[in-house]
Amino acid sequence: MKIAMIGTGYVGLVSGVCFAEFGFQVTCVDKNPAIIERLQAGEVTIYEPGLDELLVRNARDGRLTFTTELAETVADADVIFVAVGTPSRRGDGEADLQYIHAAADEIAAAMKPNAVIVIKSTVVVGTNADVRARIAKARPDVPFSMVSNPEFLREGSAVEDFLRPDRVVVGVHDDAGAAAMKRVYRPLYLRETPMIVTTLENAEIIKYAANAFLAMKVTFINEVADLCEKAGGNVQDVARAIGMDNRIGSKFLHAGPGFGGSCFPKDTRAYAATGRKMNAPQTLIEQVVTVNEQRKRSMAERVIEAAKQSGAKSVAVLGIAFKPNTDDIRESPALDIIPALQKAGLTVRAHDPEAREAAESVLHDVTWCKSAYEAVDGAGITLLLTEWNVYRALDLKRVSTLMSGNLLFDLRNVFNAQDLEGSGLEYHSVGRPLVGDVTQVYDENSRR
């Protein structure tokens, strides 16, 4: 079986490399010659732990190749994955399907009979059926199968998520498509990974509903954090306790400055837009979108107010990526918070272990630093926005000595009372009491 992967962005590259790791012959296609040249040279174009090693090994062993020639690749492929971008459309928040349609038209012109066409991109319900009709109209005499196979990859853990997923979702319209996908995912089937084979429409809705629900959990715990701050509670204790309920679960119950990244913001907007379009309003998700945007603004306002009261003129921002272990800055809270700080007259010094290159073209008038200690040097306020491990190990006494002020805003709740002891820093976290008021209560498991 030969696999074509159209698109070498985050989803396409991880999926293509991992399918090659399964033992298939995979050709990844991208229109950008510069990207293909880097991949052909063994250079990974995104930061994702473990991906570089798999790419080099599978390319060396001849299972993985890269090209700009879509038609030539498609003509020889048994299974054709479409993993192109579906960004939010300006104005209404719906997914922009222009790249999906362009790929479908090129595939239709070149595909061989009985090819299986798989949309792996996140698309609104009805897209697979529309693409199937579009291709059938272009090639009415050529049989093919249409499949929806959404991805559930977490940036920073994508390789592990692909190779050991919770489940595989496959939407099909015929038995041939289902059989092909069972063969593609046979290595996972041997590990008894659940495979949900359903309709095209169900698969599309599953993807959006899953991301919308997780985004809702993040927004929920952020509002709980606000209540904890007013009532003198501790959001981490609350989250730990409610997360022990198997009906709720502990994941995505971490208070912070709001969600970002390539999925949650655009997927919640698209999901809400689909509900409006189909006269089935998704009012909970509409509110999630609104509250998340307000969340980022309120976090900036906290720092600005503290700067006014303390007389601070500069802020050291630690972390630009929307989460650790990725260089992805798409819709990161930093992209809203930093401009707000600058608009209030504060200068910004910033550091991120991986995201600086991506951020430099988006964030202007920022002094970029090579280390966290360089960033905090002379700053009146230190603001931690991304919980990279390198920040967890900071010497807070050294940080305090380097700063001109003493305010530390930890918007990821990385530190605890013991970390701050004797540091001289005035500590502000999210949904927790100030350090002097913290009462640590742990069970035996939390000490391990």
C-alpha positions as CSV (number, residue, x, y, z in Angstrom):
1,M,0.0,0.0,0.0
2,K,1.3,3.4,-1.0
3,I,0.2,6.5,1.0
4,A,0.2,10.1,-0.2
5,M,0.0,12.8,2.4
6,I,-1.1,16.2,1.0
7,G,0.2,18.9,3.3
8,T,3.3,18.9,5.6
9,G,2.0,21.1,8.3
10,Y,1.7,19.9,11.8
11,V,-0.9,17.2,11.2
12,G,0.4,16.1,7.8
13,L,4.0,15.8,8.8
14,V,3.4,14.0,12.0
15,S,0.9,11.6,10.4
16,G,3.1,11.0,7.3
17,V,6.2,10.2,9.4
18,C,4.2,7.9,11.7
19,F,2.6,6.0,8.9
20,A,6.1,5.4,7.5
21,E,7.0,4.2,11.0
22,F,4.2,1.7,10.6
23,G,6.0,0.3,7.6
24,F,4.1,1.9,4.7
25,Q,5.6,3.7,1.7
26,V,4.7,7.3,2.3
27,T,5.2,10.4,0.1
28,C,4.5,13.8,1.7
29,V,3.6,16.6,-0.7
30,D,3.8,20.3,-0.1
31,K,3.5,23.3,-2.5
32,N,6.3,25.2,-0.8
33,P,9.7,24.2,-2.3
34,A,11.6,25.6,0.7
35,I,9.8,23.3,3.1
36,I,10.3,20.3,0.9
37,E,14.0,21.0,0.6
38,R,14.4,21.2,4.3
39,L,12.5,17.9,4.8
40,Q,14.5,16.2,2.1
41,A,17.7,17.3,4.0
42,G,16.3,15.6,7.1
43,E,15.4,18.9,8.8
44,V,12.1,18.9,10.7
45,T,10.1,22.1,10.0
46,I,8.2,22.1,13.3
47,Y,9.3,21.5,16.8
48,E,7.8,18.3,18.1
49,P,9.7,16.0,20.5
50,G,10.8,12.7,18.9
51,L,9.7,13.6,15.4
52,D,13.2,14.3,14.0
53,E,14.5,10.9,14.9
54,L,11.6,9.1,13.2
55,L,11.8,11.3,10.1
56,V,15.5,10.7,9.6
57,R,15.2,6.9,10.2
58,N,12.3,6.3,7.8
59,A,13.7,8.5,5.1
60,R,17.0,6.7,5.4
61,D,15.3,3.3,5.1
62,G,13.4,4.5,2.0
63,R,9.8,4.5,3.4
64,L,9.5,8.2,3.5
65,T,10.0,10.8,0.7
66,F,9.0,14.4,0.2
67,T,8.1,16.2,-3.1
68,T,6.2,19.2,-4.6
69,E,4.8,17.0,-7.3
70,L,1.2,16.3,-6.2
71,A,-0.2,14.8,-9.5
72,E,2.6,12.4,-9.8
73,T,2.3,11.3,-6.2
74,V,-1.5,10.9,-6.3
75,A,-1.5,8.9,-9.5
76,D,0.5,6.2,-7.8
77,A,-1.1,6.3,-4.4
78,D,-3.6,3.8,-3.0
79,V,-4.6,6.0,0.0
80,I,-4.5,9.8,-0.3
81,F,-4.7,11.8,2.9
82,V,-5.6,15.5,2.8
83,A,-4.0,17.4,5.7
84,V,-4.1,21.0,4.6
85,G,-5.1,24.0,6.7
86,T,-8.6,25.0,7.5
87,P,-8.2,28.4,9.2
88,S,-11.0,30.5,10.6
89,R,-12.8,32.5,7.9
90,R,-12.8,36.2,8.6
91,G,-16.2,37.6,9.6
92,D,-18.2,34.5,10.6
93,G,-15.6,32.2,12.2
94,E,-16.5,29.3,9.9
95,A,-13.7,27.0,8.6
96,D,-12.1,28.3,5.4
97,L,-12.2,25.3,3.0
98,Q,-10.4,26.8,0.0
99,Y,-7.3,24.6,0.5
100,I,-9.5,21.5,0.9
101,H,-11.3,22.3,-2.4
102,A,-8.0,23.0,-4.2
103,A,-6.5,19.7,-3.0
104,A,-9.7,17.8,-4.0
105,D,-9.6,19.3,-7.5
106,E,-6.0,18.3,-8.1
107,I,-6.6,14.8,-6.6
108,A,-9.6,14.3,-8.9
109,A,-7.5,15.0,-11.9
110,A,-4.7,12.6,-11.1
111,M,-6.1,9.7,-8.9
112,K,-6.3,6.2,-10.1
113,P,-9.4,4.0,-10.0
114,N,-10.4,2.7,-6.5
115,A,-8.2,5.2,-4.7
116,V,-9.2,6.0,-1.1
117,I,-9.4,9.7,-0.3
118,V,-9.1,10.6,3.4
119,I,-9.7,14.0,4.8
120,K,-7.6,14.3,8.0
121,S,-8.0,18.1,8.2
122,T,-10.5,19.4,10.7
123,V,-13.6,20.2,8.6
124,V,-17.2,21.1,9.4
125,V,-20.0,18.6,9.1
126,G,-20.9,18.0,5.5
127,T,-17.5,18.7,4.0
128,N,-16.6,15.1,3.2
129,A,-19.9,14.6,1.4
130,D,-19.4,17.9,-0.5
131,V,-15.8,16.9,-1.5
132,R,-17.0,13.4,-2.5
133,A,-19.6,15.0,-4.8
134,R,-17.1,17.5,-6.2
135,I,-14.6,14.7,-7.1
136,A,-17.3,12.5,-8.5
137,K,-18.5,15.3,-10.8
138,A,-15.0,15.9,-12.0
139,R,-14.3,12.1,-12.6
140,P,-17.7,10.4,-13.0
141,D,-16.2,7.2,-14.5
142,V,-13.6,6.6,-11.8
143,P,-14.6,4.8,-8.7
144,F,-13.1,5.9,-5.4
145,S,-13.9,5.8,-1.6
146,M,-14.3,8.8,0.7
147,V,-13.2,8.7,4.3
148,S,-13.1,11.1,7.2
149,N,-10.3,10.4,9.7
150,P,-9.9,13.3,12.1
151,E,-6.8,13.6,14.2
152,F,-6.6,14.0,18.0
153,L,-2.9,15.0,18.4
154,R,-1.7,17.2,21.2
155,E,1.2,19.4,20.3
156,G,4.2,18.4,22.3
157,S,2.9,14.8,22.6
158,A,1.9,14.2,19.0
159,V,4.1,11.3,18.1
160,E,3.1,9.4,21.2
161,D,-0.6,10.3,20.6
162,F,-0.4,9.0,17.0
163,L,1.4,5.8,17.9
164,R,-0.6,5.1,21.0
165,P,-4.0,6.9,20.6
166,D,-7.0,6.6,22.9
167,R,-9.1,5.7,19.8
168,V,-9.1,6.0,16.0
169,V,-12.2,7.6,14.4
170,V,-13.0,6.6,10.8
171,G,-16.0,7.9,8.9
172,V,-16.9,6.0,5.7
173,H,-19.4,5.8,3.0
174,D,-18.5,2.3,1.7
175,D,-17.0,-0.9,2.8
176,A,-13.9,-0.4,0.6
177,G,-13.0,2.7,2.5
178,A,-13.5,1.0,5.9
179,A,-11.3,-2.0,4.8
180,A,-8.5,0.3,3.6
181,M,-8.5,2.2,6.9
182,K,-8.4,-1.0,8.9
183,R,-5.3,-2.0,6.9
184,V,-3.7,1.5,7.4
185,Y,-4.2,1.3,11.1
186,R,-3.5,-2.4,11.5
187,P,-0.5,-1.9,13.8
188,L,-2.8,-0.1,16.2
189,Y,-5.5,-2.8,15.8
190,L,-2.9,-5.4,16.9
191,R,-2.5,-3.3,20.1
192,E,-6.2,-3.4,20.6
193,T,-6.7,0.3,20.1
194,P,-10.4,1.0,19.7
195,M,-11.5,2.0,16.2
196,I,-14.8,3.7,15.8
197,V,-16.1,3.2,12.3
198,T,-19.1,5.5,11.6
199,T,-20.5,7.8,9.0
200,L,-18.8,10.7,7.4
201,E,-21.0,13.2,9.3
202,N,-20.5,11.6,12.7
203,A,-16.7,11.6,12.3
204,E,-16.8,15.3,11.5
205,I,-18.9,16.1,14.4
206,I,-16.9,13.9,16.8
207,K,-13.8,16.0,16.1
208,Y,-15.4,19.4,16.7
209,A,-17.4,18.2,19.7
210,A,-14.3,16.7,21.4
211,N,-12.3,19.9,21.1
212,A,-15.2,22.1,22.1
213,F,-15.8,20.0,25.2
214,L,-12.1,20.2,26.2
215,A,-12.1,23.9,25.6
216,M,-15.2,24.2,27.8
217,K,-13.4,22.4,30.6
218,V,-10.5,24.9,30.4
219,T,-12.9,27.8,30.5
220,F,-14.9,26.3,33.3
221,I,-11.9,25.9,35.6
222,N,-10.7,29.4,34.8
223,E,-14.1,30.7,36.0
224,V,-13.8,28.5,39.1
225,A,-10.4,30.1,39.7
226,D,-12.0,33.6,39.6
227,L,-14.5,32.4,42.3
228,C,-11.6,30.9,44.4
229,E,-9.8,34.3,44.3
230,K,-12.9,36.1,45.6
231,A,-13.8,33.5,48.2
232,G,-10.3,32.6,49.4
233,G,-10.3,29.2,47.9
234,N,-7.5,27.3,46.0
235,V,-8.4,26.2,42.5
236,Q,-5.7,23.5,42.4
237,D,-7.3,21.8,45.4
238,V,-10.8,22.2,43.9
239,A,-9.6,20.8,40.5
240,R,-7.8,17.9,42.0
241,A,-10.9,16.9,44.0
242,I,-13.4,17.2,41.2
243,G,-11.0,15.5,38.8
244,M,-11.1,12.4,40.9
245,D,-14.6,11.9,39.9
246,N,-14.4,9.4,37.0
247,R,-17.3,11.2,35.3
248,I,-15.2,14.4,35.1
249,G,-11.6,13.4,34.9
250,S,-8.5,15.5,35.8
251,K,-7.3,16.5,32.4
252,F,-7.8,20.1,31.2
253,L,-8.7,21.3,34.6
254,H,-5.7,23.6,34.9
255,A,-6.4,27.3,35.5
256,G,-4.5,29.8,33.4
257,P,-4.6,32.8,31.0
258,G,-7.0,31.1,28.5
259,F,-6.6,28.5,25.8
260,G,-4.7,29.0,22.5
261,G,-3.1,27.0,19.8
262,S,-4.0,25.8,16.4
263,C,-7.1,23.8,17.4
264,F,-9.3,25.1,20.3
265,P,-9.8,28.7,19.2
266,K,-10.6,28.0,15.6
267,D,-12.5,24.8,16.2
268,T,-14.7,26.4,18.8
269,R,-15.5,29.3,16.5
270,A,-16.2,27.0,13.6
271,Y,-18.3,24.7,15.8
272,A,-20.4,27.7,17.0
273,A,-20.7,29.0,13.4
274,T,-21.9,25.6,12.2
275,G,-24.6,25.6,14.9
276,R,-25.8,29.0,13.9
277,K,-25.8,28.1,10.2
278,M,-27.8,25.0,10.8
279,N,-30.2,26.7,13.3
280,A,-28.9,24.5,16.1
281,P,-27.2,27.1,18.3
282,Q,-24.3,25.8,20.4
283,T,-24.8,28.3,23.1
284,L,-22.4,26.8,25.6
285,I,-19.6,27.0,23.1
286,E,-20.6,30.5,22.0
287,Q,-20.0,31.5,25.6
288,V,-16.7,29.6,25.8
289,V,-15.4,31.6,22.9
290,T,-16.4,34.9,24.5
291,V,-15.1,34.1,27.9
292,N,-11.8,32.9,26.6
293,E,-11.2,36.2,24.8
294,Q,-12.2,38.1,28.0
295,R,-9.8,35.9,30.0
296,K,-6.8,37.0,28.1
297,R,-7.7,40.7,28.4
298,S,-8.3,40.4,32.2
299,M,-4.9,38.7,32.7
300,A,-3.2,41.7,30.9
301,E,-5.3,44.1,33.1
302,R,-4.0,42.4,36.2
303,V,-0.4,43.1,35.3
304,I,-1.1,46.6,34.1
305,E,-2.8,47.5,37.3
306,A,0.1,46.1,39.4
307,A,2.5,48.1,37.3
308,K,0.6,51.3,38.0
309,Q,0.6,50.6,41.7
310,S,4.2,49.6,41.9
311,G,5.6,52.1,39.4
312,A,7.1,49.3,37.2
313,K,8.0,50.2,33.7
314,S,9.1,46.9,32.2
315,V,7.8,43.3,32.2
316,A,9.8,40.1,31.6
317,V,7.6,37.6,29.8
318,L,8.6,34.0,30.1
319,G,7.0,31.8,27.5
320,I,5.4,32.8,24.1
321,A,4.3,29.4,22.8
322,F,0.7,28.5,23.7
323,K,1.9,25.5,25.6
324,P,5.3,23.9,26.4
325,N,7.1,21.5,24.1
326,T,6.1,23.3,20.9
327,D,7.1,26.3,18.9
328,D,3.5,27.0,17.9
329,I,2.4,30.5,18.8
330,R,-1.0,30.4,17.0
331,E,-3.6,32.2,19.1
332,S,-1.2,32.0,22.1
333,P,-2.4,34.2,25.1
334,A,1.0,36.0,24.7
335,L,-0.1,37.5,21.4
336,D,-2.9,39.3,23.1
337,I,-1.3,40.0,26.5
338,I,2.0,41.5,25.2
339,P,0.5,44.1,22.9
340,A,-1.9,45.1,25.7
341,L,1.1,45.6,28.1
342,Q,2.9,47.7,25.4
343,K,-0.2,49.8,24.8
344,A,-0.3,50.6,28.5
345,G,3.3,51.9,28.2
346,L,5.2,49.0,29.5
347,T,8.4,47.7,27.8
348,V,8.6,44.0,27.2
349,R,11.6,41.6,27.5
350,A,10.8,38.1,26.4
351,H,12.2,34.6,26.3
352,D,10.9,31.2,25.0
353,P,13.0,28.1,24.5
354,E,11.6,27.4,21.0
355,A,9.1,30.0,19.8
356,R,11.3,33.1,19.4
357,E,11.7,32.6,15.6
358,A,8.0,32.4,15.0
359,A,7.2,35.2,17.4
360,E,9.7,37.8,16.2
361,S,7.7,38.4,13.0
362,V,4.4,38.9,14.9
363,L,5.4,40.7,18.1
364,H,7.1,44.0,17.6
365,D,9.2,46.2,19.9
366,V,10.0,43.3,22.1
367,T,13.6,42.8,23.4
368,W,14.3,39.1,22.9
369,C,16.6,37.4,25.4
370,K,18.7,34.2,25.3
371,S,17.7,33.1,28.7
372,A,15.0,33.6,31.4
373,Y,17.6,35.3,33.6
374,E,18.6,37.7,30.9
375,A,14.9,38.5,30.4
376,V,14.2,39.3,34.1
377,D,17.3,41.4,34.5
378,G,16.1,44.9,35.3
379,A,12.4,44.1,34.9
380,G,9.9,45.5,37.4
381,I,7.5,42.5,36.8
382,T,8.1,39.0,35.7
383,L,5.2,37.3,34.0
384,L,5.2,33.5,33.4
385,L,2.9,32.6,30.5
386,T,4.1,29.1,29.4
387,E,5.0,26.3,31.8
388,W,8.2,25.2,30.1
389,N,10.3,22.9,32.4
390,V,13.2,25.3,32.2
391,Y,11.1,27.8,34.1
392,R,10.0,25.3,36.8
393,A,13.7,25.1,37.8
394,L,14.3,28.8,38.1
395,D,16.4,30.1,41.0
396,L,13.8,32.5,42.3
397,K,16.2,34.2,44.7
398,R,18.4,35.0,41.7
399,V,15.4,36.2,39.8
400,S,14.5,38.6,42.6
401,T,18.1,39.9,42.8
402,L,18.2,40.6,39.0
403,M,14.8,42.3,38.9
404,S,14.4,46.0,39.6
405,G,11.0,45.2,41.1
406,N,9.7,42.2,43.0
407,L,6.4,41.2,41.3
408,L,6.0,37.7,39.9
409,F,2.8,36.8,38.1
410,D,2.7,33.1,37.6
411,L,-0.3,32.6,35.3
412,R,0.3,28.8,35.1
413,N,0.5,28.1,38.8
414,V,4.0,26.6,38.4
415,F,5.4,27.5,41.8
416,N,4.2,26.8,45.4
417,A,4.9,28.3,48.8
418,Q,8.1,26.4,49.3
419,D,9.5,27.6,46.0
420,L,8.9,31.3,47.1
421,E,10.2,31.0,50.6
422,G,13.0,33.5,51.2
423,S,12.9,34.7,47.5
424,G,11.8,38.3,48.3
425,L,9.2,38.1,45.5
426,E,5.7,39.3,45.8
427,Y,3.9,36.3,44.2
428,H,0.6,36.3,42.3
429,S,-0.9,33.1,40.8
430,V,-4.3,32.2,39.4
431,G,-7.1,31.1,41.7
432,R,-4.9,30.5,44.7
433,P,-4.3,32.6,47.9
434,L,-1.2,34.7,48.2
435,V,1.8,32.8,49.5
436,G,1.5,34.0,53.0
437,D,-2.0,32.6,53.2
438,V,-1.5,29.3,51.6
439,T,-2.4,26.2,53.6
440,Q,-0.9,23.1,52.0
441,V,-3.1,20.0,52.3
442,Y,-2.0,16.9,50.6
443,D,-2.8,13.2,50.7
444,E,-0.2,10.5,50.5
445,N,-0.5,10.2,46.7
446,S,0.2,13.8,46.0
447,R,3.6,13.6,47.8
448,R,4.9,11.0,45.5
